[in-house]
Amino acid sequence: MLINCALYQDGKRIRDIPLDEIGKWIGSGGGFIWVALRDATDEELTAMQKQFDLPELAVEDARHGHQRPKIEEYADSLFAVLHLLEPAGDEINVGEIAIFAGPNFVLSVRNRSEQGFLGVRARCEREPELLRFGPSFVLYALMDAVVDRYFPLIDTFEGEIESIEAKIFEDGAARSNVQRLYELKHKVMVLRHAVAPLLEAITKLYGGRVPALCAQTQDYFRDVSDHLYRISSSIDTFRDTIGTAIQVNLAMVTIETGEIGKRLAGWAAIFAVATTIVGIWGMNFEHMPELKWRFGYALALGAITGVCGVMYYYFRKARWL
């Protein structure tokens, strides 16, 4: 589905144009065309490939989706894939944006995501002195918007970790904490899969030998790289914290199991004494000491109660019961 298709010259929006007239306007007057598609059909991608002479392999990636984040160079054009992450209940929905950028065009194809980029277009149009850099600045603006949307996820993960840590030492909460930690670990890994490959790929766009398209915008891509590095550092911290928290919770489960074992052992010892005394006097031999004694029954009960009481006191003092 077409979102926007506009012609820009000298940092200003000249006019909207239909897709079938792109060939008429492309390259005219030193301007460039910016096209935004959402969930593009095969027919739309084929039409864009013909209009902009897009690389076949890049179009194939955009058509099938589910690509690893990357930045590839084809002659005088660039092809970038970024993951779009948005919370969906207890899960994170992973969308995708494929960006084609050439000397006189930018084509963005958004798939499986509700995150729009109309605000990015508005921002670029408010900064004509930067939009004069052409497609490379649009590429930066789109990448910057995607990366900046990762920061709210970082804040959400920090809140979840703090919530779990507050319950680590609550009785009976260890197992539920471990489950929540594993769910959080999965979300962090989803973010890592979006950030780590992109952090590696973006180094192609600044410093040293860079594509000609990005020669004047290296500082902007370095800024995106800095944001990615900050996010990557936070992810590493989350992974360490989650790993430590899981170990602590598993230790708490072991401690709780040990406490239950001590209680059972304590009560078993108490009842073992009573069972021993009753067992001795219950053997029914004819010649047993005190078998005919009038107060034997009361004495046996008293002995059982006294010994069990003493054992209960010491077990209680040792915090076994």
Secondary structure as UniProt FT lines:
FT   STRAND          2..9
FT   TURN            10..11
FT   STRAND          12..16
FT   HELIX           19..21
FT   HELIX           22..25
FT   TURN            26..27
FT   HELIX           28..30
FT   STRAND          32..38
FT   HELIX           42..52
FT   HELIX           56..64
FT   STRAND          70..74
FT   TURN            75..76
FT   STRAND          77..88
FT   TURN            89..90
FT   STRAND          91..102
FT   TURN            103..104
FT   STRAND          105..111
FT   HELIX           118..126
FT   HELIX           128..131
FT   TURN            132..134
FT   HELIX           135..148
FT   TURN            149..150
FT   HELIX           151..165
FT   TURN            166..169
FT   TURN            171..172
FT   HELIX           174..201
FT   HELIX           202..205
FT   HELIX           212..214
FT   TURN            215..216
FT   HELIX           218..281
FT   TURN            289..292
FT   TURN            294..295
FT   HELIX           296..317
FT   TURN            318..319
//
